[in-house]
Every structure is written in C-alpha cells, then in structure tokens.
Amino acid sequence: MIRNHNPEWHLPPTQALKVCRDITRQHSKTFYLGSKFFPAKQRLAVWAVYATCRTGDDIADESLPHLAPQKLEQWWETTRSALQGHPLEDDVSQALTWAAHQYPLPHEAFHELYLGLRMDLDETSYQTMADLELYCRRVAGIVGLMVSPICGYQGGEETLQKALKLGMAMQLTNILRDVGEDLQERGRLYLPSELLQQFGVTEQMLQKGVVTPEYQRLMQHLIALARSWYQEGRTGIPCLQGSGRLAVAVAARAYEGILDSLEQNGYNNFSQRAQVSGLQKLLMVPVAWWKLRTQLHRR
C-alpha cells in the first residue's frame, strides 16, 4: 500500500471530517454509536472510511440505472486517488486522504468494495450461497479490514479473518431486514435461488409479501447463519487494541439486535422493519462491555 507523507496531512481537515461525521450519523445510527467509543483521532478516521463506503453504496442504490456505472467508476477513481495522497476537492476525498496518511488503510479492501458495488449493478439475484457470501464479504466484510488497522490489532491474519466475518454478519443482517424493500423498490433479491428451492419458497411468494411457514423456516436458517458469523467474528475483538474493542463490540451487538427484532416481528420483513431503538442500543453498551471484559480475562 502507498502511504502519503505530505506534511499538510498531519492536521485533520476539520470541515471535511465534520461532513463525514454527519454522513455516518445520518445513515447508520448503529455504526455512529459504536464510533463514539473510539479515541478522537481514530473516530475521525473511522468516519472518513464509513463516508467513503457510503457514497459508493449510495451510487449503486440510488443512481439512475443508465448513469450508475459511470458514477461508480468515477467514485473508484476518486477513492483510489485519495488513498494515494491525491484527493479531489470534495470533503469525503479530503478526509480519506488524511485518514490514509494516519493509518495503513488497505487499498485492496477498497477495491473489493468497488467490486461488490459492481455486483449490485450487474446482478439482481444470486444463485448460490457462495455468491451471497462473496457479496457480503465485498460490501461489508472488508470494512473490518479497513477498521482493524485504525484500531491496531494483534494476531495477524487470523484476527483480520475474524473482522471480515463480523462485517459479513452485519451485511447478512441488513439483507434479512430489507428483503421486502430491496425486492419492491430496487428489484433485487439477495436470497439465493438454491436456498429458496431448498425451503420451498418461490419469488412469486415473496412478491406477495406473505410470511408463510416455509419462509419462516428460511429466515430461521439464515438468522442462525448470521448469528454463527457474529459468534466467530466476536472472538477476534479482544485482539484489537484499546477502546476500539468496545467500539466494535457495541456496534456488533446493536446490529445483532436487528435479528432479535426480526424474530419478534414473526419474520415479517415485508411490511415491518426490524429495528433497535436508541434506548435499546444504550442498554446494550454495559452488556457488551461486560462480555468483552469476560473475554479479555479468559485470554
């Protein structure tokens, strides 16, 4: 990876980082809550990384179909240039260059994100679980690879693989929460066709938005998979350094709470949105802290 040593990037670009903070707070209250537990400098870098990822994701999700490919290419060129120390004038680009100067952000992880966003443009459905797992890795798992160098970590590649799995768990959670929204508003179906067939669920049944017993069993299966990814990913949190551990633990617990809400809604992700209230998230903080403390004492 290329590190930029331009002295001007020693000082944080205050206005640009405020924009990144606002993007984070607006689009992911859960991620924003977790970020508050990072030390100040790390928190700024995490916001820069999140805002970069979010702007790319918004292009894939919200742009007109005939404009999205070109916009995504421009996003990738801007992101790559910023990582190499040559930002454009926009705030997110400026913030990312500063963050890349402070921490060894892995350029290949941002390229994987770009490939994942291309999948959103090129695919409207997936055939196999391997396809879905690759998508989860590219659009969210790699965020774990971006954040780990900001935290600092021990354990080498094994820790990074666990960070990857934690990010994948969060993305699968998003997919399970948004089945109806993705299908109706974007024409996308992330549930693999081989899995639909296995559980006796058809796309026509999904279009009707009816929670059948077959669909409930499918959701139970995927929720169990997501929980197994959370469990595996959490074992890497103690390998992170400092208060970044608690930041990641809180974000993970709050995201997993979406699965609890989905279960409480009777697996209805067509007309109800599984969510975790602000109060519930705050109540999760001491629980996450206690479990993390227990993990650290067992090491």
C-alpha positions as CSV (number, residue, x, y, z in Angstrom):
1,M,0.0,0.0,0.0
2,I,1.1,3.6,-0.7
3,R,1.4,5.9,2.3
4,N,1.3,9.7,1.8
5,H,3.9,11.7,3.8
6,N,2.8,15.2,2.7
7,P,3.2,17.3,5.9
8,E,-0.1,19.1,5.3
9,W,-1.9,15.9,6.1
10,H,-0.7,15.8,9.7
11,L,-3.5,18.1,10.6
12,P,-7.1,16.8,10.3
13,P,-9.2,18.6,7.7
14,T,-11.9,19.7,10.2
15,Q,-14.7,20.7,7.8
16,A,-14.3,17.6,5.7
17,L,-14.3,15.3,8.7
18,K,-17.5,17.0,10.0
19,V,-19.2,16.1,6.7
20,C,-18.1,12.5,7.2
21,R,-19.4,12.5,10.8
22,D,-22.7,13.8,9.6
23,I,-22.9,11.2,6.8
24,T,-22.2,8.5,9.4
25,R,-24.7,9.8,11.9
26,Q,-27.4,10.2,9.2
27,H,-27.1,6.8,7.5
28,S,-26.1,4.4,10.3
29,K,-27.0,5.3,13.9
30,T,-25.7,1.9,15.0
31,F,-22.3,2.4,13.4
32,Y,-22.2,6.0,14.7
33,L,-22.9,4.8,18.2
34,G,-20.1,2.4,18.0
35,S,-17.7,5.0,16.7
36,K,-18.2,7.2,19.7
37,F,-16.2,4.7,21.8
38,F,-13.1,5.2,19.7
39,P,-10.4,7.7,20.8
40,A,-10.8,11.0,19.0
41,K,-8.3,10.5,16.2
42,Q,-9.4,7.0,15.4
43,R,-13.0,8.1,15.4
44,L,-12.3,10.7,12.8
45,A,-10.6,8.1,10.6
46,V,-13.5,5.7,11.0
47,W,-15.9,8.4,9.9
48,A,-13.8,9.1,6.8
49,V,-13.8,5.4,5.9
50,Y,-17.6,5.0,6.5
51,A,-18.4,8.1,4.4
52,T,-16.3,6.8,1.6
53,C,-18.0,3.4,1.6
54,R,-21.4,5.1,2.0
55,T,-21.0,7.4,-1.0
56,G,-20.2,4.4,-3.2
57,D,-23.1,2.4,-1.8
58,D,-25.5,5.3,-2.5
59,I,-24.4,5.4,-6.1
60,A,-25.2,1.7,-6.5
61,D,-28.5,2.0,-4.8
62,E,-29.9,5.4,-5.8
63,S,-28.5,6.4,-9.2
64,L,-30.5,6.1,-12.3
65,P,-29.5,2.7,-13.9
66,H,-28.0,4.3,-17.1
67,L,-25.9,6.7,-15.0
68,A,-24.8,4.4,-12.2
69,P,-21.9,2.5,-13.9
70,Q,-20.1,5.8,-14.9
71,K,-20.7,7.3,-11.5
72,L,-19.3,4.2,-9.8
73,E,-16.2,4.3,-11.9
74,Q,-15.7,7.9,-11.0
75,W,-16.1,7.1,-7.3
76,W,-13.5,4.4,-7.6
77,E,-11.0,6.6,-9.4
78,T,-11.6,9.4,-6.7
79,T,-11.2,6.9,-3.9
80,R,-8.0,5.3,-5.3
81,S,-6.5,8.8,-5.9
82,A,-7.4,9.8,-2.3
83,L,-5.8,6.7,-0.9
84,Q,-2.6,7.5,-2.9
85,G,-2.5,11.0,-1.4
86,H,-4.1,13.0,-4.3
87,P,-7.6,13.9,-3.2
88,L,-10.1,15.9,-5.2
89,E,-11.8,19.0,-3.7
90,D,-14.8,17.1,-2.2
91,D,-14.9,16.6,1.6
92,V,-15.0,12.8,1.6
93,S,-12.0,12.6,-0.6
94,Q,-10.0,15.1,1.6
95,A,-11.0,13.2,4.7
96,L,-9.9,9.8,3.3
97,T,-6.5,11.1,2.2
98,W,-6.0,12.4,5.8
99,A,-7.1,9.0,7.3
100,A,-4.8,7.1,4.9
101,H,-1.9,9.3,6.0
102,Q,-2.6,8.5,9.6
103,Y,-3.2,4.7,9.3
104,P,-2.2,1.9,6.9
105,L,-5.6,1.6,5.2
106,P,-5.5,-1.5,2.9
107,H,-6.1,-0.3,-0.6
108,E,-7.1,-3.7,-1.8
109,A,-10.1,-3.7,0.6
110,F,-11.5,-0.6,-1.1
111,H,-11.0,-2.3,-4.4
112,E,-13.0,-5.3,-3.1
113,L,-15.8,-2.9,-2.1
114,Y,-15.8,-1.4,-5.6
115,L,-16.2,-5.0,-7.0
116,G,-19.0,-5.6,-4.6
117,L,-20.8,-2.5,-5.7
118,R,-20.4,-3.5,-9.3
119,M,-22.2,-6.8,-8.3
120,D,-25.1,-4.6,-7.2
121,L,-25.2,-3.0,-10.7
122,D,-24.7,-6.2,-12.6
123,E,-26.8,-8.7,-10.6
124,T,-30.4,-8.6,-9.4
125,S,-30.4,-12.1,-7.9
126,Y,-28.0,-14.7,-6.7
127,Q,-27.9,-18.4,-7.4
128,T,-25.8,-20.0,-4.6
129,M,-24.8,-19.3,-1.0
130,A,-21.2,-18.9,-2.3
131,D,-22.5,-16.0,-4.4
132,L,-24.2,-14.4,-1.4
133,E,-21.1,-14.9,0.9
134,L,-18.9,-13.3,-1.7
135,Y,-21.2,-10.3,-1.9
136,C,-21.3,-10.0,1.9
137,R,-17.5,-10.1,2.0
138,R,-17.1,-7.5,-0.6
139,V,-19.6,-4.8,0.5
140,A,-19.2,-5.2,4.3
141,G,-16.8,-7.8,5.4
142,I,-13.9,-5.7,4.1
143,V,-15.0,-2.8,6.4
144,G,-13.5,-5.0,9.1
145,L,-10.2,-5.0,7.2
146,M,-10.4,-1.2,6.9
147,V,-11.1,-0.6,10.6
148,S,-8.7,-3.0,12.1
149,P,-5.6,-1.0,11.2
150,I,-7.2,2.1,12.7
151,C,-7.7,0.2,16.0
152,G,-4.4,-1.6,15.9
153,Y,-4.5,-5.3,16.4
154,Q,-2.6,-8.4,17.4
155,G,-2.9,-11.9,15.9
156,G,-2.1,-11.1,12.3
157,E,-4.2,-12.7,9.5
158,E,-6.4,-14.7,11.9
159,T,-7.6,-11.5,13.5
160,L,-8.4,-10.0,10.1
161,Q,-10.3,-13.0,9.0
162,K,-12.5,-12.7,12.2
163,A,-13.0,-9.0,11.5
164,L,-14.0,-10.0,8.0
165,K,-16.6,-12.4,9.3
166,L,-18.1,-9.8,11.7
167,G,-18.6,-7.4,8.8
168,M,-20.2,-10.2,6.8
169,A,-22.6,-10.9,9.7
170,M,-23.7,-7.3,9.7
171,Q,-24.3,-7.3,6.0
172,L,-26.4,-10.5,6.1
173,T,-28.4,-8.8,8.9
174,N,-29.1,-5.9,6.6
175,I,-30.2,-8.2,3.8
176,L,-32.6,-10.1,6.1
177,R,-34.0,-6.8,7.4
178,D,-34.6,-5.4,3.9
179,V,-35.9,-8.3,1.9
180,G,-39.2,-6.6,1.1
181,E,-37.7,-3.2,0.5
182,D,-34.9,-4.5,-1.8
183,L,-37.4,-6.5,-3.8
184,Q,-40.1,-3.9,-4.2
185,E,-38.0,-0.7,-4.5
186,R,-34.9,-2.0,-6.2
187,G,-35.9,-5.2,-7.9
188,R,-33.1,-7.0,-6.1
189,L,-33.3,-10.4,-4.4
190,Y,-30.3,-11.4,-2.3
191,L,-31.7,-14.7,-1.0
192,P,-30.0,-17.4,-3.2
193,S,-32.3,-19.3,-5.5
194,E,-30.8,-22.7,-4.3
195,L,-31.8,-21.8,-0.8
196,L,-35.3,-20.7,-1.9
197,Q,-35.7,-24.0,-3.6
198,Q,-34.4,-25.9,-0.6
199,F,-37.1,-24.4,1.7
200,G,-39.9,-24.4,-0.9
201,V,-40.1,-20.6,-1.3
202,T,-40.7,-19.0,-4.7
203,E,-40.1,-15.5,-5.9
204,Q,-43.8,-15.2,-6.6
205,M,-44.5,-15.9,-2.9
206,L,-42.0,-13.2,-2.0
207,Q,-43.7,-10.7,-4.3
208,K,-47.0,-11.2,-2.5
209,G,-45.2,-10.3,0.8
210,V,-46.8,-13.1,2.8
211,V,-44.9,-14.8,5.6
212,T,-45.5,-18.4,5.1
213,P,-44.3,-21.3,7.2
214,E,-41.8,-22.1,4.5
215,Y,-40.5,-18.5,4.6
216,Q,-40.2,-18.6,8.4
217,R,-38.0,-21.7,8.2
218,L,-35.8,-20.0,5.6
219,M,-35.5,-16.9,7.8
220,Q,-34.7,-19.1,10.8
221,H,-31.9,-20.8,8.8
222,L,-30.3,-17.5,7.7
223,I,-30.6,-15.9,11.1
224,A,-28.8,-18.9,12.6
225,L,-26.1,-18.5,10.0
226,A,-25.7,-14.8,10.7
227,R,-25.5,-15.5,14.5
228,S,-22.8,-18.1,13.8
229,W,-20.8,-15.4,11.9
230,Y,-21.3,-12.9,14.8
231,Q,-20.0,-15.6,17.2
232,E,-16.9,-16.3,15.1
233,G,-16.3,-12.6,14.5
234,R,-16.5,-11.6,18.1
235,T,-13.6,-13.9,19.1
236,G,-11.3,-11.5,17.3
237,I,-12.5,-8.4,19.2
238,P,-10.1,-9.0,22.1
239,C,-7.2,-8.9,19.7
240,L,-8.0,-5.3,18.8
241,Q,-6.2,-2.6,20.8
242,G,-7.5,0.0,23.3
243,S,-11.1,1.3,23.4
244,G,-11.6,0.3,19.8
245,R,-12.5,-3.1,21.2
246,L,-15.6,-1.7,22.9
247,A,-16.5,0.4,19.8
248,V,-16.6,-2.7,17.6
249,A,-18.4,-4.8,20.3
250,V,-21.1,-2.3,20.8
251,A,-21.7,-1.9,17.0
252,A,-21.8,-5.7,16.6
253,R,-24.3,-6.2,19.5
254,A,-26.6,-3.4,18.2
255,Y,-26.6,-4.9,14.7
256,E,-27.3,-8.4,16.0
257,G,-30.3,-6.8,17.9
258,I,-31.9,-6.3,14.5
259,L,-32.1,-10.1,14.2
260,D,-33.9,-10.2,17.6
261,S,-36.4,-7.6,16.3
262,L,-36.9,-9.6,13.1
263,E,-37.8,-12.7,15.2
264,Q,-40.1,-10.7,17.4
265,N,-41.9,-9.4,14.2
266,G,-42.7,-13.0,13.2
267,Y,-40.1,-12.8,10.4
268,N,-42.2,-10.2,8.6
269,N,-39.6,-8.2,6.7
270,F,-42.2,-7.2,4.0
271,S,-44.4,-4.7,5.8
272,Q,-42.5,-4.3,9.1
273,R,-38.9,-3.0,9.6
274,A,-36.8,-4.7,12.2
275,Q,-35.0,-2.1,14.2
276,V,-33.4,-1.4,17.6
277,S,-34.4,1.8,19.4
278,G,-31.9,4.3,20.7
279,L,-32.7,3.3,24.3
280,Q,-32.2,-0.4,23.5
281,K,-28.9,0.4,22.0
282,L,-27.8,2.3,25.0
283,L,-28.8,-0.6,27.3
284,M,-26.7,-2.9,25.2
285,V,-23.5,-0.9,26.0
286,P,-22.9,-2.3,29.5
287,V,-23.8,-5.8,28.3
288,A,-21.2,-5.5,25.5
289,W,-18.7,-4.1,27.9
290,W,-19.2,-6.9,30.4
291,K,-18.9,-9.7,27.8
292,L,-15.8,-8.1,26.4
293,R,-14.3,-7.9,29.8
294,T,-15.0,-11.6,30.3
295,Q,-13.4,-12.4,27.0
296,L,-10.3,-10.5,27.9
297,H,-10.0,-12.2,31.3
298,R,-10.2,-15.6,29.6
299,R,-7.2,-14.9,27.3
